[in-house]
Amino acid sequence: MSYVYDPTSHSLSALEPWLVPWAYALYAAWPYAQITSVRRTLAQQTRLYDAFLRGESRYPAAPPGSSLHEVGRAWDMVAEPQVLRAFGELWESWGGTWGGRFGDPIHFEA
């Protein structure tokens, strides 16, 4: 299994401007986490979704056209499971949605 990584879309600054400070504040809680994906094009989302359907992705992917990554309102980051859980709980306390509630612990969205 592999994770589709695109180095051009892993900066939190690619998020919608209103979301950037919130995402950076969360990331600052444990700067050793790795941001792996932020904004995706429709083509990138299609490739990721197709890989997921083929069983080649460790994490779920939304169908093209329905991912908040495509509109700059979601990002993925990798860290130890306990760190992701703590991030997720903190993010939810701020009003965000954590993918750990639906089997995608690296996913954060607003």
PALO-149993 format. One record per residue: y, z, x of N, C-alpha, C in turn; residue number from 1; residue in three letters; chain. Coordinates in nm, 2 decimals, padded with zeros to 4 digits. Atoms other than C-alpha are relative to their C-alpha. Example, Ala and Ser with C-alpha at 12.3 -4.5 7.8 and 13.67 -1.06 7.14 Angstrom:
<sites>
+--------+--------+--------+---------+--------+--------+--------+--------+--------+------+------+-------+
| nnorth |    nup |  neast | canorth |   caup | caeast | cnorth |    cup |  ceast | resi | resn | chain |
+--------+--------+--------+---------+--------+--------+--------+--------+--------+------+------+-------+
| -00.12 |  00.00 |  00.09 |  -00.45 |  00.78 |  01.23 |  00.12 |  00.00 |  00.09 |    1 |  ALA |     A |
| -00.11 |  00.00 | -00.09 |  -00.11 |  00.71 |  01.37 |  00.11 |  00.08 | -00.08 |    2 |  SER |     A |
+--------+--------+--------+---------+--------+--------+--------+--------+--------+------+------+-------+
</sites>
This chain:
<sites>
+--------+--------+--------+---------+--------+--------+--------+--------+--------+------+------+-------+
| nnorth |    nup |  neast | canorth |   caup | caeast | cnorth |    cup |  ceast | resi | resn | chain |
+--------+--------+--------+---------+--------+--------+--------+--------+--------+------+------+-------+
| -00.12 |  00.00 |  00.08 |   00.00 |  00.00 |  00.00 |  00.12 |  00.00 |  00.09 |    1 |  MET |     A |
| -00.12 |  00.00 | -00.07 |   00.35 | -00.06 |  00.11 |  00.12 |  00.02 | -00.09 |    2 |  SER |     A |
| -00.13 | -00.02 |  00.08 |   00.71 |  00.01 |  00.01 |  00.09 | -00.11 |  00.05 |    3 |  TYR |     A |
| -00.09 |  00.11 | -00.04 |   00.95 | -00.28 |  00.00 |  00.13 |  00.06 |  00.04 |    4 |  VAL |     A |
| -00.12 | -00.06 | -00.06 |   01.24 | -00.18 |  00.22 |  00.10 | -00.11 |  00.03 |    5 |  TYR |     A |
| -00.11 |  00.10 | -00.03 |   01.56 | -00.38 |  00.24 |  00.11 |  00.08 |  00.07 |    6 |  ASP |     A |
| -00.10 | -00.07 | -00.07 |   01.79 | -00.26 |  00.51 |  00.14 | -00.03 | -00.04 |    7 |  PRO |     A |
| -00.13 |  00.03 |  00.04 |   02.09 | -00.42 |  00.35 |  00.04 |  00.08 | -00.13 |    8 |  THR |     A |
| -00.03 | -00.07 |  00.12 |   02.07 | -00.20 |  00.04 | -00.03 |  00.15 |  00.00 |    9 |  SER |     A |
|  00.04 | -00.14 | -00.01 |   02.01 |  00.15 |  00.17 |  00.12 |  00.09 |  00.02 |   10 |  HIS |     A |
| -00.12 | -00.08 | -00.01 |   02.37 |  00.28 |  00.18 |  00.04 |  00.05 | -00.13 |   11 |  SER |     A |
| -00.05 | -00.06 |  00.13 |   02.48 |  00.52 | -00.09 |  00.13 | -00.05 | -00.04 |   12 |  LEU |     A |
| -00.12 |  00.06 |  00.03 |   02.81 |  00.35 | -00.07 | -00.01 | -00.13 | -00.09 |   13 |  SER |     A |
|  00.02 |  00.11 |  00.09 |   02.65 |  00.06 | -00.26 | -00.01 |  00.04 | -00.15 |   14 |  ALA |     A |
|  00.01 | -00.05 |  00.14 |   02.63 |  00.28 | -00.57 |  00.14 | -00.03 | -00.07 |   15 |  LEU |     A |
| -00.12 |  00.01 |  00.08 |   02.89 |  00.26 | -00.85 |  00.10 |  00.11 |  00.06 |   16 |  GLU |     A |
| -00.09 | -00.09 | -00.07 |   03.21 |  00.42 | -00.70 |  00.00 |  00.15 | -00.06 |   17 |  PRO |     A |
| -00.01 | -00.14 |  00.06 |   03.21 |  00.72 | -00.95 | -00.12 |  00.08 |  00.04 |   18 |  TRP |     A |
|  00.13 | -00.06 | -00.03 |   02.85 |  00.80 | -00.84 | -00.01 |  00.04 |  00.15 |   19 |  LEU |     A |
|  00.01 | -00.02 | -00.15 |   02.90 |  00.79 | -00.46 |  00.02 |  00.14 |  00.04 |   20 |  VAL |     A |
| -00.01 | -00.14 | -00.05 |   03.04 |  01.14 | -00.41 | -00.11 |  00.09 | -00.05 |   21 |  PRO |     A |
|  00.11 | -00.08 |  00.04 |   02.77 |  01.29 | -00.62 | -00.13 | -00.02 |  00.08 |   22 |  TRP |     A |
|  00.12 |  00.04 | -00.08 |   02.49 |  01.11 | -00.43 |  00.02 |  00.06 |  00.14 |   23 |  ALA |     A |
| -00.02 | -00.06 | -00.13 |   02.64 |  01.21 | -00.10 | -00.01 |  00.15 |  00.00 |   24 |  TYR |     A |
|  00.01 | -00.15 |  00.01 |   02.67 |  01.57 | -00.21 | -00.14 |  00.05 |  00.00 |   25 |  ALA |     A |
|  00.15 | -00.04 |  00.00 |   02.30 |  01.58 | -00.29 | -00.06 | -00.03 |  00.13 |   26 |  LEU |     A |
|  00.05 |  00.04 | -00.13 |   02.21 |  01.40 |  00.03 |  00.04 |  00.10 |  00.11 |   27 |  TYR |     A |
| -00.05 | -00.10 | -00.10 |   02.42 |  01.65 |  00.23 | -00.08 |  00.13 |  00.00 |   28 |  ALA |     A |
|  00.08 | -00.12 |  00.01 |   02.19 |  01.93 |  00.11 | -00.12 |  00.00 |  00.10 |   29 |  ALA |     A |
|  00.11 |  00.02 | -00.10 |   01.91 |  01.79 |  00.34 |  00.02 | -00.14 |  00.07 |   30 |  TRP |     A |
| -00.03 |  00.13 | -00.06 |   02.05 |  01.51 |  00.57 | -00.12 | -00.06 |  00.07 |   31 |  PRO |     A |
|  00.12 |  00.06 | -00.07 |   01.70 |  01.45 |  00.71 | -00.08 | -00.09 | -00.09 |   32 |  TYR |     A |
|  00.06 |  00.09 |  00.09 |   01.60 |  01.27 |  00.40 |  00.04 | -00.14 |  00.04 |   33 |  ALA |     A |
| -00.03 |  00.14 | -00.03 |   01.58 |  00.89 |  00.43 |  00.03 | -00.07 | -00.12 |   34 |  GLN |     A |
| -00.03 |  00.08 |  00.11 |   01.76 |  00.67 |  00.19 | -00.07 | -00.13 |  00.02 |   35 |  ILE |     A |
|  00.09 |  00.12 | -00.02 |   01.52 |  00.38 |  00.13 |  00.05 | -00.12 | -00.08 |   36 |  THR |     A |
| -00.04 |  00.11 |  00.09 |   01.68 |  00.18 | -00.15 |  00.11 |  00.04 | -00.09 |   37 |  SER |     A |
| -00.11 | -00.03 |  00.09 |   02.00 |  00.17 | -00.34 |  00.02 | -00.11 | -00.10 |   38 |  VAL |     A |
| -00.02 |  00.11 |  00.09 |   02.13 | -00.14 | -00.51 | -00.10 | -00.11 |  00.03 |   39 |  ARG |     A |
|  00.10 |  00.11 | -00.02 |   01.88 | -00.42 | -00.57 |  00.05 | -00.12 | -00.08 |   40 |  ARG |     A |
| -00.03 |  00.12 |  00.08 |   01.93 | -00.78 | -00.68 | -00.12 | -00.02 | -00.10 |   41 |  THR |     A |
|  00.11 |  00.03 |  00.09 |   01.72 | -00.91 | -00.97 | -00.12 | -00.05 |  00.07 |   42 |  LEU |     A |
|  00.11 |  00.05 | -00.07 |   01.51 | -01.10 | -00.72 | -00.08 |  00.11 |  00.08 |   43 |  ALA |     A |
|  00.06 | -00.11 | -00.07 |   01.45 | -00.78 | -00.51 | -00.08 |  00.09 | -00.10 |   44 |  GLN |     A |
|  00.07 | -00.08 |  00.10 |   01.35 | -00.59 | -00.83 | -00.12 | -00.07 | -00.05 |   45 |  GLN |     A |
|  00.12 |  00.08 |  00.04 |   01.12 | -00.87 | -00.93 | -00.11 |  00.01 |  00.10 |   46 |  THR |     A |
|  00.10 | -00.01 | -00.10 |   00.94 | -00.86 | -00.60 | -00.06 |  00.14 |  00.00 |   47 |  ARG |     A |
|  00.05 | -00.14 |  00.00 |   00.91 | -00.48 | -00.61 | -00.09 |  00.02 | -00.12 |   48 |  LEU |     A |
|  00.08 | -00.01 |  00.12 |   00.78 | -00.49 | -00.97 | -00.13 | -00.07 |  00.01 |   49 |  TYR |     A |
|  00.13 |  00.08 | -00.02 |   00.53 | -00.76 | -00.89 | -00.09 |  00.07 |  00.09 |   50 |  ASP |     A |
|  00.08 | -00.07 | -00.10 |   00.41 | -00.56 | -00.59 | -00.06 |  00.12 | -00.07 |   51 |  ALA |     A |
|  00.05 | -00.12 |  00.08 |   00.37 | -00.25 | -00.82 | -00.11 | -00.05 | -00.09 |   52 |  PHE |     A |
|  00.11 |  00.04 |  00.09 |   00.17 | -00.45 | -01.07 | -00.13 | -00.04 |  00.07 |   53 |  LEU |     A |
|  00.12 |  00.04 | -00.08 |  -00.06 | -00.58 | -00.80 | -00.06 |  00.13 |  00.07 |   54 |  ARG |     A |
|  00.06 | -00.12 | -00.06 |  -00.12 | -00.22 | -00.69 |  00.04 |  00.02 |  00.15 |   55 |  GLY |     A |
| -00.04 |  00.00 | -00.14 |   00.06 | -00.27 | -00.36 |  00.12 |  00.10 |  00.03 |   56 |  GLU |     A |
| -00.11 | -00.09 | -00.02 |   00.33 | -00.01 | -00.41 | -00.04 |  00.15 | -00.04 |   57 |  SER |     A |
|  00.04 | -00.14 |  00.02 |   00.29 |  00.37 | -00.39 |  00.08 |  00.06 | -00.12 |   58 |  ARG |     A |
| -00.09 | -00.05 |  00.10 |   00.57 |  00.42 | -00.64 |  00.02 | -00.10 | -00.11 |   59 |  TYR |     A |
| -00.02 |  00.10 |  00.12 |   00.63 |  00.27 | -00.99 |  00.14 | -00.07 |  00.02 |   60 |  PRO |     A |
| -00.13 |  00.08 |  00.00 |   00.90 |  00.01 | -01.04 |  00.02 | -00.05 | -00.14 |   61 |  ALA |     A |
| -00.04 |  00.04 |  00.13 |   01.09 | -00.08 | -01.35 | -00.01 | -00.16 | -00.01 |   62 |  ALA |     A |
|  00.00 |  00.15 |  00.01 |   01.06 | -00.44 | -01.49 |  00.14 | -00.05 |  00.03 |   63 |  PRO |     A |
| -00.13 |  00.06 | -00.03 |   01.33 | -00.67 | -01.37 |  00.09 | -00.01 | -00.12 |   64 |  PRO |     A |
| -00.10 |  00.00 |  00.10 |   01.65 | -00.65 | -01.57 |  00.01 |  00.14 | -00.07 |   65 |  GLY |     A |
| -00.01 | -00.14 |  00.07 |   01.59 | -00.28 | -01.67 |  00.01 |  00.11 |  00.10 |   66 |  SER |     A |
| -00.01 | -00.10 | -00.10 |   01.63 | -00.10 | -01.34 |  00.15 |  00.04 |  00.02 |   67 |  SER |     A |
| -00.13 | -00.05 | -00.03 |   01.94 |  00.11 | -01.28 |  00.04 | -00.03 |  00.15 |   68 |  LEU |     A |
| -00.03 |  00.05 | -00.14 |   01.91 |  00.00 | -00.91 |  00.08 | -00.13 | -00.01 |   69 |  HIS |     A |
| -00.06 |  00.13 |  00.01 |   02.03 | -00.34 | -01.03 |  00.15 |  00.01 | -00.03 |   70 |  GLU |     A |
| -00.14 | -00.02 |  00.04 |   02.36 | -00.20 | -01.15 |  00.07 |  00.11 |  00.08 |   71 |  VAL |     A |
| -00.06 | -00.10 | -00.09 |   02.42 |  00.06 | -00.87 |  00.01 |  00.14 | -00.06 |   72 |  GLY |     A |
|  00.00 | -00.14 |  00.06 |   02.33 |  00.37 | -01.07 | -00.13 |  00.07 |  00.04 |   73 |  ARG |     A |
|  00.13 | -00.07 | -00.05 |   02.00 |  00.46 | -00.88 | -00.02 | -00.02 |  00.14 |   74 |  ALA |     A |
|  00.04 |  00.02 | -00.13 |   01.87 |  00.52 | -00.54 | -00.13 |  00.08 |  00.02 |   75 |  TRP |     A |
|  00.12 | -00.06 | -00.04 |   01.55 |  00.62 | -00.37 |  00.02 |  00.07 |  00.14 |   76 |  ASP |     A |
|  00.00 | -00.07 | -00.13 |   01.51 |  00.87 | -00.09 | -00.13 |  00.07 |  00.03 |   77 |  MET |     A |
|  00.13 | -00.06 | -00.04 |   01.21 |  01.00 |  00.10 |  00.03 |  00.13 |  00.08 |   78 |  VAL |     A |
|  00.00 | -00.13 | -00.07 |   01.16 |  01.36 |  00.21 | -00.13 |  00.07 | -00.03 |   79 |  ALA |     A |
|  00.12 | -00.07 |  00.03 |   00.89 |  01.62 |  00.20 |  00.00 |  00.03 | -00.15 |   80 |  GLU |     A |
|  00.01 | -00.02 |  00.15 |   00.76 |  01.68 | -00.16 |  00.08 |  00.12 | -00.05 |   81 |  PRO |     A |
| -00.08 | -00.12 |  00.05 |   00.92 |  02.03 | -00.18 |  00.15 | -00.02 |  00.01 |   82 |  GLN |     A |
| -00.14 |  00.04 | -00.01 |   01.25 |  01.89 | -00.07 |  00.04 | -00.09 | -00.11 |   83 |  VAL |     A |
| -00.03 |  00.09 |  00.12 |   01.24 |  01.61 | -00.33 |  00.00 |  00.08 | -00.13 |   84 |  LEU |     A |
|  00.00 | -00.08 |  00.12 |   01.15 |  01.87 | -00.59 |  00.13 |  00.08 | -00.02 |   85 |  ARG |     A |
| -00.13 | -00.08 |  00.00 |   01.45 |  02.09 | -00.49 |  00.12 | -00.10 | -00.03 |   86 |  ALA |     A |
| -00.10 |  00.10 |  00.03 |   01.67 |  01.78 | -00.49 |  00.00 | -00.04 | -00.14 |   87 |  PHE |     A |
|  00.01 |  00.04 |  00.14 |   01.54 |  01.67 | -00.83 |  00.06 |  00.11 | -00.09 |   88 |  GLY |     A |
| -00.05 | -00.11 |  00.08 |   01.61 |  02.01 | -00.98 |  00.15 |  00.01 |  00.01 |   89 |  GLU |     A |
| -00.14 | -00.01 | -00.02 |   01.96 |  02.02 | -00.83 |  00.07 | -00.12 | -00.07 |   90 |  LEU |     A |
| -00.06 |  00.12 |  00.07 |   02.03 |  01.66 | -00.95 |  00.00 |  00.02 | -00.15 |   91 |  TRP |     A |
|  00.00 | -00.02 |  00.15 |   01.92 |  01.75 | -01.30 |  00.10 |  00.10 | -00.04 |   92 |  GLU |     A |
| -00.10 | -00.11 |  00.04 |   02.14 |  02.06 | -01.30 |  00.14 | -00.06 |  00.00 |   93 |  SER |     A |
| -00.13 |  00.07 |  00.00 |   02.43 |  01.82 | -01.23 |  00.01 | -00.11 | -00.11 |   94 |  TRP |     A |
|  00.00 |  00.10 |  00.11 |   02.33 |  01.60 | -01.53 | -00.07 | -00.13 |  00.04 |   95 |  GLY |     A |
|  00.06 |  00.13 | -00.04 |   02.14 |  01.33 | -01.34 | -00.15 |  00.00 | -00.04 |   96 |  GLY |     A |
|  00.15 |  00.01 |  00.04 |   01.78 |  01.21 | -01.40 | -00.08 | -00.02 |  00.13 |   97 |  THR |     A |
|  00.09 |  00.00 | -00.12 |   01.51 |  01.27 | -01.14 | -00.13 | -00.07 | -00.04 |   98 |  TRP |     A |
|  00.13 |  00.07 |  00.03 |   01.21 |  01.03 | -01.13 | -00.12 |  00.08 |  00.02 |   99 |  GLY |     A |
|  00.11 | -00.08 | -00.01 |   00.98 |  01.31 | -01.04 | -00.06 |  00.04 | -00.14 |  100 |  GLY |     A |
|  00.05 | -00.03 |  00.14 |   00.96 |  01.38 | -01.42 | -00.08 | -00.11 | -00.06 |  101 |  ARG |     A |
|  00.08 |  00.11 |  00.05 |   00.80 |  01.04 | -01.47 | -00.08 | -00.07 |  00.11 |  102 |  PHE |     A |
|  00.09 |  00.05 | -00.10 |   00.59 |  00.99 | -01.16 |  00.06 | -00.07 |  00.12 |  103 |  GLY |     A |
| -00.08 |  00.07 | -00.11 |   00.86 |  00.86 | -00.92 |  00.09 |  00.10 |  00.07 |  104 |  ASP |     A |
| -00.08 | -00.11 | -00.06 |   00.97 |  01.16 | -00.71 |  00.11 | -00.04 |  00.10 |  105 |  PRO |     A |
| -00.10 |  00.04 | -00.09 |   01.18 |  00.95 | -00.47 |  00.12 | -00.06 | -00.07 |  106 |  ILE |     A |
| -00.10 |  00.07 |  00.08 |   01.40 |  00.81 | -00.75 |  00.10 |  00.10 | -00.06 |  107 |  HIS |     A |
| -00.11 | -00.08 |  00.06 |   01.74 |  00.95 | -00.86 |  00.09 | -00.10 | -00.07 |  108 |  PHE |     A |
| -00.09 |  00.09 |  00.07 |   01.97 |  00.80 | -01.12 |  00.09 |  00.08 | -00.09 |  109 |  GLU |     A |
| -00.10 | -00.06 |  00.09 |   02.27 |  00.86 | -01.34 |  00.05 | -00.11 | -00.09 |  110 |  ALA |     A |
+--------+--------+--------+---------+--------+--------+--------+--------+--------+------+------+-------+
</sites>
